[in-house]
């Protein structure tokens, strides 16, 4: 069983420039790791956010940087196109 903790988009959107959001995000990552939780960052939109998250130990990332939300038919087309 894998228990996950999420870092809300509200903390991600101004990374790495906002000092408070940076501190909160770092704390969430450290706390999740100490509790042996998987941590996922939500709402990632740019490379700077990814760099900050990876440097601080968060390697599971989702958001518009990788792709927009899609239904199952759109996802199936995407998979078929890339195979």
PDB file of N, CA, C and O in Angstrom:
ATOM      1  N   UNK A   1       0.838  -1.177   0.000  1.00  0.00           N
ATOM      2  CA  UNK A   1       0.000   0.000   0.000  1.00  0.00           C
ATOM      3  C   UNK A   1       0.888   1.248   0.000  1.00  0.00           C
ATOM      4  O   UNK A   1       1.873   1.328   0.734  1.00  0.00           O
ATOM      5  N   UNK A   2       0.524   2.195  -0.823  1.00  0.00           N
ATOM      6  CA  UNK A   2       1.308   3.419  -0.930  1.00  0.00           C
ATOM      7  C   UNK A   2       0.452   4.596  -0.451  1.00  0.00           C
ATOM      8  O   UNK A   2      -0.594   4.888  -1.032  1.00  0.00           O
ATOM      9  N   UNK A   3       0.895   5.251   0.588  1.00  0.00           N
ATOM     10  CA  UNK A   3       0.183   6.413   1.103  1.00  0.00           C
ATOM     11  C   UNK A   3       0.861   7.647   0.540  1.00  0.00           C
ATOM     12  O   UNK A   3       2.086   7.763   0.569  1.00  0.00           O
ATOM     13  N   UNK A   4       0.054   8.573   0.023  1.00  0.00           N
ATOM     14  CA  UNK A   4       0.611   9.752  -0.618  1.00  0.00           C
ATOM     15  C   UNK A   4       0.221  11.021   0.108  1.00  0.00           C
ATOM     16  O   UNK A   4      -0.847  11.122   0.712  1.00  0.00           O
ATOM     17  N   UNK A   5       1.115  11.976   0.028  1.00  0.00           N
ATOM     18  CA  UNK A   5       0.866  13.324   0.505  1.00  0.00           C
ATOM     19  C   UNK A   5       1.014  14.234  -0.704  1.00  0.00           C
ATOM     20  O   UNK A   5       1.912  14.037  -1.523  1.00  0.00           O
ATOM     21  N   UNK A   6       0.151  15.218  -0.821  1.00  0.00           N
ATOM     22  CA  UNK A   6       0.188  16.115  -1.973  1.00  0.00           C
ATOM     23  C   UNK A   6       0.596  17.514  -1.549  1.00  0.00           C
ATOM     24  O   UNK A   6       0.219  18.000  -0.483  1.00  0.00           O
ATOM     25  N   UNK A   7       1.377  18.147  -2.412  1.00  0.00           N
ATOM     26  CA  UNK A   7       1.701  19.554  -2.227  1.00  0.00           C
ATOM     27  C   UNK A   7       0.757  20.319  -3.136  1.00  0.00           C
ATOM     28  O   UNK A   7       0.839  20.207  -4.359  1.00  0.00           O
ATOM     29  N   UNK A   8      -0.124  21.085  -2.554  1.00  0.00           N
ATOM     30  CA  UNK A   8      -1.161  21.780  -3.298  1.00  0.00           C
ATOM     31  C   UNK A   8      -0.575  22.823  -4.246  1.00  0.00           C
ATOM     32  O   UNK A   8       0.465  23.423  -3.973  1.00  0.00           O
ATOM     33  N   UNK A   9      -1.253  23.019  -5.344  1.00  0.00           N
ATOM     34  CA  UNK A   9      -0.873  24.006  -6.356  1.00  0.00           C
ATOM     35  C   UNK A   9      -0.684  25.403  -5.764  1.00  0.00           C
ATOM     36  O   UNK A   9       0.131  26.179  -6.262  1.00  0.00           O
ATOM     37  N   UNK A  10      -1.420  25.722  -4.723  1.00  0.00           N
ATOM     38  CA  UNK A  10      -1.329  27.049  -4.095  1.00  0.00           C
ATOM     39  C   UNK A  10       0.094  27.339  -3.613  1.00  0.00           C
ATOM     40  O   UNK A  10       0.528  28.491  -3.618  1.00  0.00           O
ATOM     41  N   UNK A  11       0.818  26.301  -3.199  1.00  0.00           N
ATOM     42  CA  UNK A  11       2.193  26.484  -2.743  1.00  0.00           C
ATOM     43  C   UNK A  11       3.193  26.405  -3.895  1.00  0.00           C
ATOM     44  O   UNK A  11       4.298  26.939  -3.799  1.00  0.00           O
ATOM     45  N   UNK A  12       2.811  25.750  -4.969  1.00  0.00           N
ATOM     46  CA  UNK A  12       3.697  25.523  -6.104  1.00  0.00           C
ATOM     47  C   UNK A  12       3.756  26.725  -7.041  1.00  0.00           C
ATOM     48  O   UNK A  12       4.808  27.013  -7.611  1.00  0.00           O
ATOM     49  N   UNK A  13       2.631  27.432  -7.205  1.00  0.00           N
ATOM     50  CA  UNK A  13       2.515  28.421  -8.284  1.00  0.00           C
ATOM     51  C   UNK A  13       3.557  29.532  -8.249  1.00  0.00           C
ATOM     52  O   UNK A  13       3.910  30.051  -9.308  1.00  0.00           O
ATOM     53  N   UNK A  14       4.061  29.917  -7.093  1.00  0.00           N
ATOM     54  CA  UNK A  14       5.048  31.000  -7.017  1.00  0.00           C
ATOM     55  C   UNK A  14       6.469  30.516  -6.714  1.00  0.00           C
ATOM     56  O   UNK A  14       7.351  31.317  -6.406  1.00  0.00           O
ATOM     57  N   UNK A  15       6.681  29.205  -6.803  1.00  0.00           N
ATOM     58  CA  UNK A  15       8.029  28.675  -6.599  1.00  0.00           C
ATOM     59  C   UNK A  15       8.913  29.037  -7.781  1.00  0.00           C
ATOM     60  O   UNK A  15       8.415  29.138  -8.902  1.00  0.00           O
ATOM     61  N   UNK A  16      10.171  29.230  -7.573  1.00  0.00           N
ATOM     62  CA  UNK A  16      10.911  29.263  -6.319  1.00  0.00           C
ATOM     63  C   UNK A  16      11.047  30.671  -5.741  1.00  0.00           C
ATOM     64  O   UNK A  16      11.792  30.870  -4.781  1.00  0.00           O
ATOM     65  N   UNK A  17      10.345  31.639  -6.303  1.00  0.00           N
ATOM     66  CA  UNK A  17      10.547  33.037  -5.913  1.00  0.00           C
ATOM     67  C   UNK A  17       9.952  33.409  -4.557  1.00  0.00           C
ATOM     68  O   UNK A  17      10.532  34.224  -3.839  1.00  0.00           O
ATOM     69  N   UNK A  18       8.824  32.837  -4.197  1.00  0.00           N
ATOM     70  CA  UNK A  18       8.155  33.180  -2.945  1.00  0.00           C
ATOM     71  C   UNK A  18       8.809  32.428  -1.781  1.00  0.00           C
ATOM     72  O   UNK A  18       8.764  31.199  -1.727  1.00  0.00           O
ATOM     73  N   UNK A  19       9.408  33.163  -0.864  1.00  0.00           N
ATOM     74  CA  UNK A  19      10.146  32.542   0.248  1.00  0.00           C
ATOM     75  C   UNK A  19       9.248  31.713   1.159  1.00  0.00           C
ATOM     76  O   UNK A  19       9.643  30.634   1.601  1.00  0.00           O
ATOM     77  N   UNK A  20       8.043  32.206   1.445  1.00  0.00           N
ATOM     78  CA  UNK A  20       7.136  31.462   2.325  1.00  0.00           C
ATOM     79  C   UNK A  20       6.683  30.167   1.665  1.00  0.00           C
ATOM     80  O   UNK A  20       6.683  29.114   2.303  1.00  0.00           O
ATOM     81  N   UNK A  21       6.298  30.233   0.396  1.00  0.00           N
ATOM     82  CA  UNK A  21       5.889  29.021  -0.312  1.00  0.00           C
ATOM     83  C   UNK A  21       7.050  28.037  -0.424  1.00  0.00           C
ATOM     84  O   UNK A  21       6.854  26.825  -0.327  1.00  0.00           O
ATOM     85  N   UNK A  22       8.247  28.554  -0.628  1.00  0.00           N
ATOM     86  CA  UNK A  22       9.428  27.687  -0.691  1.00  0.00           C
ATOM     87  C   UNK A  22       9.645  26.972   0.639  1.00  0.00           C
ATOM     88  O   UNK A  22       9.901  25.768   0.665  1.00  0.00           O
ATOM     89  N   UNK A  23       9.545  27.701   1.727  1.00  0.00           N
ATOM     90  CA  UNK A  23       9.743  27.108   3.056  1.00  0.00           C
ATOM     91  C   UNK A  23       8.662  26.079   3.368  1.00  0.00           C
ATOM     92  O   UNK A  23       8.958  25.007   3.896  1.00  0.00           O
ATOM     93  N   UNK A  24       7.420  26.397   3.046  1.00  0.00           N
ATOM     94  CA  UNK A  24       6.317  25.455   3.298  1.00  0.00           C
ATOM     95  C   UNK A  24       6.505  24.193   2.465  1.00  0.00           C
ATOM     96  O   UNK A  24       6.342  23.081   2.965  1.00  0.00           O
ATOM     97  N   UNK A  25       6.844  24.370   1.204  1.00  0.00           N
ATOM     98  CA  UNK A  25       7.027  23.220   0.319  1.00  0.00           C
ATOM     99  C   UNK A  25       8.165  22.332   0.798  1.00  0.00           C
ATOM    100  O   UNK A  25       8.025  21.110   0.824  1.00  0.00           O
ATOM    101  N   UNK A  26       9.280  22.924   1.174  1.00  0.00           N
ATOM    102  CA  UNK A  26      10.401  22.146   1.709  1.00  0.00           C
ATOM    103  C   UNK A  26       9.972  21.372   2.958  1.00  0.00           C
ATOM    104  O   UNK A  26      10.332  20.208   3.133  1.00  0.00           O
ATOM    105  N   UNK A  27       9.201  22.032   3.820  1.00  0.00           N
ATOM    106  CA  UNK A  27       8.743  21.387   5.061  1.00  0.00           C
ATOM    107  C   UNK A  27       7.821  20.209   4.767  1.00  0.00           C
ATOM    108  O   UNK A  27       7.922  19.164   5.409  1.00  0.00           O
ATOM    109  N   UNK A  28       6.930  20.375   3.804  1.00  0.00           N
ATOM    110  CA  UNK A  28       6.021  19.285   3.437  1.00  0.00           C
ATOM    111  C   UNK A  28       6.823  18.082   2.934  1.00  0.00           C
ATOM    112  O   UNK A  28       6.541  16.943   3.304  1.00  0.00           O
ATOM    113  N   UNK A  29       7.818  18.343   2.094  1.00  0.00           N
ATOM    114  CA  UNK A  29       8.645  17.261   1.556  1.00  0.00           C
ATOM    115  C   UNK A  29       9.374  16.536   2.681  1.00  0.00           C
ATOM    116  O   UNK A  29       9.373  15.306   2.723  1.00  0.00           O
ATOM    117  N   UNK A  30       9.993  17.275   3.586  1.00  0.00           N
ATOM    118  CA  UNK A  30      10.726  16.672   4.699  1.00  0.00           C
ATOM    119  C   UNK A  30       9.775  15.874   5.600  1.00  0.00           C
ATOM    120  O   UNK A  30      10.083  14.748   5.989  1.00  0.00           O
ATOM    121  N   UNK A  31       8.635  16.455   5.924  1.00  0.00           N
ATOM    122  CA  UNK A  31       7.664  15.766   6.782  1.00  0.00           C
ATOM    123  C   UNK A  31       7.159  14.486   6.121  1.00  0.00           C
ATOM    124  O   UNK A  31       7.091  13.440   6.768  1.00  0.00           O
ATOM    125  N   UNK A  32       6.810  14.560   4.859  1.00  0.00           N
ATOM    126  CA  UNK A  32       6.324  13.376   4.144  1.00  0.00           C
ATOM    127  C   UNK A  32       7.378  12.267   4.143  1.00  0.00           C
ATOM    128  O   UNK A  32       7.065  11.101   4.384  1.00  0.00           O
ATOM    129  N   UNK A  33       8.611  12.639   3.873  1.00  0.00           N
ATOM    130  CA  UNK A  33       9.680  11.632   3.862  1.00  0.00           C
ATOM    131  C   UNK A  33       9.882  11.020   5.243  1.00  0.00           C
ATOM    132  O   UNK A  33      10.100   9.814   5.361  1.00  0.00           O
ATOM    133  N   UNK A  34       9.810  11.839   6.286  1.00  0.00           N
ATOM    134  CA  UNK A  34      10.012  11.304   7.641  1.00  0.00           C
ATOM    135  C   UNK A  34       8.890  10.357   8.043  1.00  0.00           C
ATOM    136  O   UNK A  34       9.084   9.470   8.875  1.00  0.00           O
ATOM    137  N   UNK A  35       7.719  10.548   7.450  1.00  0.00           N
ATOM    138  CA  UNK A  35       6.572   9.667   7.716  1.00  0.00           C
ATOM    139  C   UNK A  35       6.467   8.533   6.699  1.00  0.00           C
ATOM    140  O   UNK A  35       5.508   7.762   6.699  1.00  0.00           O
ATOM    141  N   UNK A  36       7.481   8.450   5.829  1.00  0.00           N
ATOM    142  CA  UNK A  36       7.523   7.430   4.782  1.00  0.00           C
ATOM    143  C   UNK A  36       6.321   7.531   3.840  1.00  0.00           C
ATOM    144  O   UNK A  36       5.763   6.520   3.415  1.00  0.00           O
ATOM    145  N   UNK A  37       5.940   8.755   3.527  1.00  0.00           N
ATOM    146  CA  UNK A  37       4.858   9.003   2.585  1.00  0.00           C
ATOM    147  C   UNK A  37       5.451   9.361   1.223  1.00  0.00           C
ATOM    148  O   UNK A  37       6.531   9.945   1.131  1.00  0.00           O
ATOM    149  N   UNK A  38       4.742   9.009   0.200  1.00  0.00           N
ATOM    150  CA  UNK A  38       5.068   9.429  -1.153  1.00  0.00           C
ATOM    151  C   UNK A  38       4.534  10.845  -1.309  1.00  0.00           C
ATOM    152  O   UNK A  38       3.393  11.103  -0.926  1.00  0.00           O
ATOM    153  N   UNK A  39       5.307  11.763  -1.850  1.00  0.00           N
ATOM    154  CA  UNK A  39       4.837  13.139  -1.991  1.00  0.00           C
ATOM    155  C   UNK A  39       4.755  13.505  -3.474  1.00  0.00           C
ATOM    156  O   UNK A  39       5.676  13.240  -4.247  1.00  0.00           O
ATOM    157  N   UNK A  40       3.636  14.118  -3.851  1.00  0.00           N
ATOM    158  CA  UNK A  40       3.383  14.518  -5.233  1.00  0.00           C
ATOM    159  C   UNK A  40       3.091  16.011  -5.267  1.00  0.00           C
ATOM    160  O   UNK A  40       2.250  16.505  -4.517  1.00  0.00           O
ATOM    161  N   UNK A  41       3.789  16.723  -6.140  1.00  0.00           N
ATOM    162  CA  UNK A  41       3.543  18.157  -6.321  1.00  0.00           C
ATOM    163  C   UNK A  41       2.492  18.333  -7.412  1.00  0.00           C
ATOM    164  O   UNK A  41       2.612  17.765  -8.498  1.00  0.00           O
ATOM    165  N   UNK A  42       1.471  19.116  -7.120  1.00  0.00           N
ATOM    166  CA  UNK A  42       0.386  19.362  -8.073  1.00  0.00           C
ATOM    167  C   UNK A  42       0.509  20.747  -8.691  1.00  0.00           C
ATOM    168  O   UNK A  42       0.988  21.683  -8.051  1.00  0.00           O
ATOM    169  N   UNK A  43       0.076  20.868  -9.931  1.00  0.00           N
ATOM    170  CA  UNK A  43      -0.008  22.175 -10.561  1.00  0.00           C
ATOM    171  C   UNK A  43       1.300  22.749 -11.052  1.00  0.00           C
ATOM    172  O   UNK A  43       1.451  23.968 -11.135  1.00  0.00           O
ATOM    173  N   UNK A  44       2.245  21.892 -11.377  1.00  0.00           N
ATOM    174  CA  UNK A  44       3.551  22.355 -11.844  1.00  0.00           C
ATOM    175  C   UNK A  44       3.429  22.838 -13.289  1.00  0.00           C
ATOM    176  O   UNK A  44       2.898  22.141 -14.154  1.00  0.00           O
ATOM    177  N   UNK A  45       3.940  24.058 -13.528  1.00  0.00           N
ATOM    178  CA  UNK A  45       3.767  24.660 -14.844  1.00  0.00           C
ATOM    179  C   UNK A  45       5.059  25.070 -15.532  1.00  0.00           C
ATOM    180  O   UNK A  45       5.023  25.413 -16.713  1.00  0.00           O
ATOM    181  N   UNK A  46       6.208  25.051 -14.841  1.00  0.00           N
ATOM    182  CA  UNK A  46       7.432  25.494 -15.506  1.00  0.00           C
ATOM    183  C   UNK A  46       8.663  24.752 -14.976  1.00  0.00           C
ATOM    184  O   UNK A  46       8.622  24.086 -13.941  1.00  0.00           O
ATOM    185  N   UNK A  47       9.748  24.896 -15.723  1.00  0.00           N
ATOM    186  CA  UNK A  47      10.989  24.187 -15.404  1.00  0.00           C
ATOM    187  C   UNK A  47      11.578  24.628 -14.072  1.00  0.00           C
ATOM    188  O   UNK A  47      12.155  23.808 -13.358  1.00  0.00           O
ATOM    189  N   UNK A  48      11.447  25.897 -13.724  1.00  0.00           N
ATOM    190  CA  UNK A  48      11.996  26.389 -12.456  1.00  0.00           C
ATOM    191  C   UNK A  48      11.337  25.693 -11.273  1.00  0.00           C
ATOM    192  O   UNK A  48      12.006  25.366 -10.293  1.00  0.00           O
ATOM    193  N   UNK A  49      10.033  25.464 -11.357  1.00  0.00           N
ATOM    194  CA  UNK A  49       9.329  24.750 -10.296  1.00  0.00           C
ATOM    195  C   UNK A  49       9.834  23.312 -10.200  1.00  0.00           C
ATOM    196  O   UNK A  49      10.061  22.795  -9.106  1.00  0.00           O
ATOM    197  N   UNK A  50      10.005  22.676 -11.351  1.00  0.00           N
ATOM    198  CA  UNK A  50      10.508  21.303 -11.364  1.00  0.00           C
ATOM    199  C   UNK A  50      11.897  21.243 -10.741  1.00  0.00           C
ATOM    200  O   UNK A  50      12.170  20.380  -9.906  1.00  0.00           O
ATOM    201  N   UNK A  51      12.763  22.147 -11.142  1.00  0.00           N
ATOM    202  CA  UNK A  51      14.126  22.157 -10.599  1.00  0.00           C
ATOM    203  C   UNK A  51      14.111  22.301  -9.080  1.00  0.00           C
ATOM    204  O   UNK A  51      14.828  21.585  -8.381  1.00  0.00           O
ATOM    205  N   UNK A  52      13.300  23.223  -8.568  1.00  0.00           N
ATOM    206  CA  UNK A  52      13.199  23.437  -7.120  1.00  0.00           C
ATOM    207  C   UNK A  52      12.716  22.162  -6.426  1.00  0.00           C
ATOM    208  O   UNK A  52      13.293  21.743  -5.423  1.00  0.00           O
ATOM    209  N   UNK A  53      11.667  21.552  -6.956  1.00  0.00           N
ATOM    210  CA  UNK A  53      11.089  20.364  -6.333  1.00  0.00           C
ATOM    211  C   UNK A  53      12.083  19.200  -6.320  1.00  0.00           C
ATOM    212  O   UNK A  53      12.257  18.540  -5.296  1.00  0.00           O
ATOM    213  N   UNK A  54      12.726  18.953  -7.448  1.00  0.00           N
ATOM    214  CA  UNK A  54      13.685  17.847  -7.538  1.00  0.00           C
ATOM    215  C   UNK A  54      14.876  18.092  -6.614  1.00  0.00           C
ATOM    216  O   UNK A  54      15.329  17.172  -5.932  1.00  0.00           O
ATOM    217  N   UNK A  55      15.383  19.314  -6.585  1.00  0.00           N
ATOM    218  CA  UNK A  55      16.508  19.639  -5.700  1.00  0.00           C
ATOM    219  C   UNK A  55      16.158  19.415  -4.232  1.00  0.00           C
ATOM    220  O   UNK A  55      17.035  19.150  -3.410  1.00  0.00           O
ATOM    221  N   UNK A  56      14.876  19.523  -3.912  1.00  0.00           N
ATOM    222  CA  UNK A  56      14.445  19.361  -2.523  1.00  0.00           C
ATOM    223  C   UNK A  56      13.842  17.994  -2.232  1.00  0.00           C
ATOM    224  O   UNK A  56      13.270  17.781  -1.163  1.00  0.00           O
ATOM    225  N   UNK A  57      13.967  17.063  -3.183  1.00  0.00           N
ATOM    226  CA  UNK A  57      13.595  15.683  -2.917  1.00  0.00           C
ATOM    227  C   UNK A  57      12.210  15.258  -3.345  1.00  0.00           C
ATOM    228  O   UNK A  57      11.775  14.164  -2.989  1.00  0.00           O
ATOM    229  N   UNK A  58      11.505  16.077  -4.092  1.00  0.00           N
ATOM    230  CA  UNK A  58      10.185  15.688  -4.604  1.00  0.00           C
ATOM    231  C   UNK A  58      10.350  15.291  -6.068  1.00  0.00           C
ATOM    232  O   UNK A  58      10.652  16.131  -6.915  1.00  0.00           O
ATOM    233  N   UNK A  59      10.150  14.013  -6.358  1.00  0.00           N
ATOM    234  CA  UNK A  59      10.383  13.508  -7.705  1.00  0.00           C
ATOM    235  C   UNK A  59       9.100  13.093  -8.414  1.00  0.00           C
ATOM    236  O   UNK A  59       9.147  12.633  -9.555  1.00  0.00           O
ATOM    237  N   UNK A  60       7.969  13.248  -7.760  1.00  0.00           N
ATOM    238  CA  UNK A  60       6.689  12.941  -8.388  1.00  0.00           C
ATOM    239  C   UNK A  60       5.968  14.266  -8.612  1.00  0.00           C
ATOM    240  O   UNK A  60       5.643  14.985  -7.667  1.00  0.00           O
ATOM    241  N   UNK A  61       5.733  14.565  -9.862  1.00  0.00           N
ATOM    242  CA  UNK A  61       5.271  15.897 -10.239  1.00  0.00           C
ATOM    243  C   UNK A  61       4.167  15.755 -11.281  1.00  0.00           C
ATOM    244  O   UNK A  61       4.267  14.949 -12.207  1.00  0.00           O
ATOM    245  N   UNK A  62       3.114  16.553 -11.114  1.00  0.00           N
ATOM    246  CA  UNK A  62       2.062  16.576 -12.125  1.00  0.00           C
ATOM    247  C   UNK A  62       1.639  18.013 -12.388  1.00  0.00           C
ATOM    248  O   UNK A  62       1.761  18.878 -11.520  1.00  0.00           O
ATOM    249  N   UNK A  63       1.147  18.254 -13.581  1.00  0.00           N
ATOM    250  CA  UNK A  63       0.689  19.599 -13.910  1.00  0.00           C
ATOM    251  C   UNK A  63       0.749  19.863 -15.400  1.00  0.00           C
ATOM    252  O   UNK A  63       1.141  19.002 -16.187  1.00  0.00           O
ATOM    253  N   UNK A  64       0.354  21.066 -15.771  1.00  0.00           N
ATOM    254  CA  UNK A  64       0.301  21.465 -17.171  1.00  0.00           C
ATOM    255  C   UNK A  64       1.657  21.406 -17.868  1.00  0.00           C
ATOM    256  O   UNK A  64       1.711  21.324 -19.095  1.00  0.00           O
ATOM    257  N   UNK A  65       2.744  21.447 -17.117  1.00  0.00           N
ATOM    258  CA  UNK A  65       4.051  21.333 -17.751  1.00  0.00           C
ATOM    259  C   UNK A  65       4.131  20.042 -18.562  1.00  0.00           C
ATOM    260  O   UNK A  65       4.727  20.013 -19.639  1.00  0.00           O
ATOM    261  N   UNK A  66       3.531  18.985 -18.040  1.00  0.00           N
ATOM    262  CA  UNK A  66       3.573  17.682 -18.708  1.00  0.00           C
ATOM    263  C   UNK A  66       2.379  17.437 -19.611  1.00  0.00           C
ATOM    264  O   UNK A  66       2.492  16.693 -20.585  1.00  0.00           O
ATOM    265  N   UNK A  67       1.249  18.037 -19.317  1.00  0.00           N
ATOM    266  CA  UNK A  67       0.064  17.837 -20.148  1.00  0.00           C
ATOM    267  C   UNK A  67      -1.191  18.307 -19.455  1.00  0.00           C
ATOM    268  O   UNK A  67      -1.265  18.364 -18.227  1.00  0.00           O
ATOM    269  N   UNK A  68      -2.168  18.641 -20.258  1.00  0.00           N
ATOM    270  CA  UNK A  68      -3.455  19.093 -19.719  1.00  0.00           C
ATOM    271  C   UNK A  68      -4.285  17.881 -19.289  1.00  0.00           C
ATOM    272  O   UNK A  68      -4.044  16.767 -19.754  1.00  0.00           O
ATOM    273  N   UNK A  69      -5.258  18.094 -18.406  1.00  0.00           N
ATOM    274  CA  UNK A  69      -6.153  16.992 -18.041  1.00  0.00           C
ATOM    275  C   UNK A  69      -6.889  16.492 -19.280  1.00  0.00           C
ATOM    276  O   UNK A  69      -7.222  17.279 -20.166  1.00  0.00           O
ATOM    277  N   UNK A  70      -7.143  15.189 -19.341  1.00  0.00           N
ATOM    278  CA  UNK A  70      -7.850  14.641 -20.499  1.00  0.00           C
ATOM    279  C   UNK A  70      -8.699  13.459 -20.077  1.00  0.00           C
ATOM    280  O   UNK A  70      -8.437  12.806 -19.068  1.00  0.00           O
ATOM    281  N   UNK A  71      -9.718  13.203 -20.873  1.00  0.00           N
ATOM    282  CA  UNK A  71     -10.578  12.057 -20.591  1.00  0.00           C
ATOM    283  C   UNK A  71      -9.922  10.781 -21.128  1.00  0.00           C
ATOM    284  O   UNK A  71      -8.863  10.839 -21.752  1.00  0.00           O
ATOM    285  N   UNK A  72     -10.542   9.654 -20.889  1.00  0.00           N
ATOM    286  CA  UNK A  72      -9.930   8.368 -21.240  1.00  0.00           C
ATOM    287  C   UNK A  72      -9.740   8.209 -22.749  1.00  0.00           C
ATOM    288  O   UNK A  72      -8.754   7.610 -23.177  1.00  0.00           O
ATOM    289  N   UNK A  73     -10.652   8.727 -23.559  1.00  0.00           N
ATOM    290  CA  UNK A  73     -10.503   8.620 -25.009  1.00  0.00           C
ATOM    291  C   UNK A  73      -9.310   9.429 -25.509  1.00  0.00           C
ATOM    292  O   UNK A  73      -8.546   8.960 -26.352  1.00  0.00           O
ATOM    293  N   UNK A  74      -9.153  10.642 -24.991  1.00  0.00           N
ATOM    294  CA  UNK A  74      -8.004  11.466 -25.368  1.00  0.00           C
ATOM    295  C   UNK A  74      -6.702  10.794 -24.942  1.00  0.00           C
ATOM    296  O   UNK A  74      -5.716  10.804 -25.680  1.00  0.00           O
ATOM    297  N   UNK A  75      -6.709  10.210 -23.745  1.00  0.00           N
ATOM    298  CA  UNK A  75      -5.513   9.543 -23.243  1.00  0.00           C
ATOM    299  C   UNK A  75      -5.164   8.330 -24.100  1.00  0.00           C
ATOM    300  O   UNK A  75      -3.993   8.091 -24.394  1.00  0.00           O
ATOM    301  N   UNK A  76      -6.163   7.576 -24.496  1.00  0.00           N
ATOM    302  CA  UNK A  76      -5.930   6.411 -25.356  1.00  0.00           C
ATOM    303  C   UNK A  76      -5.322   6.849 -26.693  1.00  0.00           C
ATOM    304  O   UNK A  76      -4.403   6.201 -27.195  1.00  0.00           O
ATOM    305  N   UNK A  77      -5.826   7.935 -27.264  1.00  0.00           N
ATOM    306  CA  UNK A  77      -5.263   8.458 -28.522  1.00  0.00           C
ATOM    307  C   UNK A  77      -3.808   8.870 -28.326  1.00  0.00           C
ATOM    308  O   UNK A  77      -2.961   8.609 -29.181  1.00  0.00           O
ATOM    309  N   UNK A  78      -3.525   9.509 -27.206  1.00  0.00           N
ATOM    310  CA  UNK A  78      -2.144   9.923 -26.902  1.00  0.00           C
ATOM    311  C   UNK A  78      -1.231   8.709 -26.804  1.00  0.00           C
ATOM    312  O   UNK A  78      -0.131   8.719 -27.357  1.00  0.00           O
ATOM    313  N   UNK A  79      -1.664   7.680 -26.117  1.00  0.00           N
ATOM    314  CA  UNK A  79      -0.862   6.460 -25.997  1.00  0.00           C
ATOM    315  C   UNK A  79      -0.624   5.808 -27.352  1.00  0.00           C
ATOM    316  O   UNK A  79       0.488   5.383 -27.664  1.00  0.00           O
ATOM    317  N   UNK A  80      -1.676   5.735 -28.146  1.00  0.00           N
ATOM    318  CA  UNK A  80      -1.549   5.106 -29.467  1.00  0.00           C
ATOM    319  C   UNK A  80      -0.643   5.910 -30.390  1.00  0.00           C
ATOM    320  O   UNK A  80       0.086   5.338 -31.200  1.00  0.00           O
ATOM    321  N   UNK A  81      -0.687   7.219 -30.274  1.00  0.00           N
ATOM    322  CA  UNK A  81       0.139   8.078 -31.103  1.00  0.00           C
ATOM    323  C   UNK A  81       1.613   7.911 -30.763  1.00  0.00           C
ATOM    324  O   UNK A  81       2.468   8.036 -31.640  1.00  0.00           O
ATOM    325  N   UNK A  82       1.917   7.631 -29.507  1.00  0.00           N
ATOM    326  CA  UNK A  82       3.310   7.544 -29.063  1.00  0.00           C
ATOM    327  C   UNK A  82       3.877   6.129 -29.072  1.00  0.00           C
ATOM    328  O   UNK A  82       4.976   5.901 -28.568  1.00  0.00           O
ATOM    329  N   UNK A  83       3.133   5.172 -29.643  1.00  0.00           N
ATOM    330  CA  UNK A  83       3.662   3.799 -29.688  1.00  0.00           C
ATOM    331  C   UNK A  83       4.057   3.413 -31.086  1.00  0.00           C
ATOM    332  O   UNK A  83       4.521   2.295 -31.309  1.00  0.00           O
TER     333      UNK A  83
END
